Amino acid sequence: MSLLRKGPWWLGLAVIFMGAVCFYASTQLSATAQYAAIGPGMFVAVVGLGLMGLGVLLLIQIARGEVFEPEEAENAIPGQAMDKRAFFTALLGAIVPALTIETLGLPVAAMLAFMLVARAFGSRRVVADLVTGFVLATLCWFLFGFLGLQLGGFFPLAGV
Amino acid sequence: MDTLILLLHGFEVALTPVNLMWAFVGSVLGTAIGILPGIGPALTIALLLPVTVSVGPVSAFIMFAGVLYGAMYGGSTTSILINTPGEAGSMMTALEGNKMARAGRGAAALATAAIGSFVAGTIATLLLTFSAPVVAELAFLFKPADYFALTVLAFTSIAVVMGASRVRGFVSLFIGLALGVVGIDAMTGQPRMTFGIPALLDGVALTVVLVSVFAVGEILYVASHYAPGRDDIIPIKGKAFMTRDDWRRSWKPWLRGTALGFPIGTIPGGGSEIPTMLSYTLEKKLSRHKDEFGKGAIEGVAGPEAANNAAAAGILVPLLTLGLPTSATAAILLAAFQNYGLQPGPFLFSSNPELVWGLIASLYIGNFMLLVLNLPLVGIWVKLLRIPRPQLYAGILVFAMMGIWGVSGSVFDLGLMAALGVLSYVMRAYGFPIPPLLIGMILVPLAENQLRTALAAGQGSLAVLVETPISITFLLLAFLFLFLPVLLKRLRKTA
């Protein structure tokens, strides 16, 4: 039975879900601003319907046993099984800035992110990575600040 | 003649010491990122966007042009010496170039790539110089419906050409379209798709999306499929530069590559992959040394490298004249224009001649600089590859967060960075191409605006969309593009 085939069904479902969200958002837009049959919601509705249709097509492809070949990347073996631990360590590195930048400031947030990503790639020199990250971020903080960017306080928690 | 005078003015702008310095900075940066893995020209320009706060538009674009061309040069270096083409356009170079390097002819391969890139870049820039004003004039004839049809063509072609599957290409495009409509509707002032989040009222910035999908997505993907210690750099043996025979075998492929690369580069979705593939196939067919192909034929390096660089100049034609980006790099350049409140298109040539011609002139200068930077210094460049990968990717993330934080200062955008990084991870892992997402996102406002203007003028009748020959042609081409993959498959088989 092709319908029971193992495949990334969730991909198709996720695309349909995204389409549904868009379509729902379009129905929330009032039609009063419409002129000549096209209002602000029309494009959103078309995009939503398009995504839902594409999601269905994806599901059909998956049912037919479509092979999803990963994109090529340097330093990576696409066919290799996913290293979940590395993935989540790196992801944590990407989330940390959003959580810490307002209290700890850019240099410290960047230091933590640097260490986590380096760790995800197999580096075990935690202290050295922390130092490297901090030095790199501090240099950039001064350089880009000098160029006129608003990068926030150096260490807001201490009021600096 | 006018064009020549304008170009001379452009040189006046580009040859000021300050702008020469920016061209140099751009070329150096471009070469470096072309050599380093995990970071390409689009991402670099996105990360450099914050400097637009303090640097004038002319200098910034001169630097960006250096990055764009420099990345091409750098990409060929890694293709030849370590067989890792950083981007699709260098794949064919790796095929023959790496074999040449293994046979001890690395210097000749690098030379034919660099000189070929220089020749192609120069000719293509000349073509750009003389064709862009003409196209810009033509664009004045475009009505809103024509512009809308043009964006449809751009959407279809990029969704079809990039990536392995049309469905996935279109999924990527539509996600981009959805991201592009977030924010306050320009025509009615209504917030769309903001779900009550104030941070979304201004829309999602292309910089945030681009940095997230390229930097964070790449980091997540490579980290979870990491293969350490595979780079073995082939030392450049023998100082032997190109021999007389090498020159004789290279110059025709350079010219043919340019002839293929430039026009295809100007077409939406043309990119650099197709011209390099075509060039390789053509050289293989025409060569008198067919037996050498696959073992290190110099024609197989010279042709595709020229095609690659010519295509890079080609993408500037629709970008400057129509405001139509045809690649991820072009999309970010468009975002840079918008940062300065400039709208590329036919009016740019009359309103900002200094910028346009300064940029074009700097392409000539950049090409020359790159030739000087690359040929003698290749040994130094290759040392960049010694940077340990864990720290390299960690550094890329630091720059990514700094780029986002520096532009918006928004914690929400930093959170979005992580979320879009996961989206881009999934897209990579399941073979959804990234460029359609970016093109869709940046072109949505143009497409929607023109569609609504056209329909309003036609009082809601859809017939207005197919009233002019221009719009009919574009829509027809867009339809035909849907069948391109079948053709390409055949081409790949013969390659």
Interface residues (C-beta under 8 A of the other chain):
Chain A: P8 L11 V15 M18 G19 C22 A25 L29 S30 A33 Y35 A36 A37 I38 G39 P40 G41 F43 V44 V47 G48 G50 L51 L54 G55 L57 L58 Q61 E66 F68 E69 P70 E71 A73 E74 N75 A76 I77 P78 Q80 M82 D83 K84 A86 F87 T89 A90 L91 G93 A94 I95 P97 A98 I101 E102 L106 A109 A110 A113 F114 M115 L116 V117 A118 R119 A120 F121 G122 S123 D129 T132 G133 L136 A137 C140 F144 L147 G148 L149 Q150 L151 G152
Chain B: P37 G38 P50 V51 V53 S54 T84 G86 A164 S165 V167 R168 F170 V171 F174 I175 L177 A178 V181 D185 M187 T188 Q190 R192 M193 F195 V216 E218 I219 L220 Y221 V222 A223 S224 H225 Y226 A227 P228 R230 P388 R389 P390 Q391 Y393 A394 G395 L397 V398 F399 M401 M402 W405 G406 G409 V411 L414 G415 M417 A418 G421 V422 Y425 V426 M427 R428 A429 Y430 G431 P433 I434 V444 E448 L451 R452 L455 A456 G458 Q459 G460
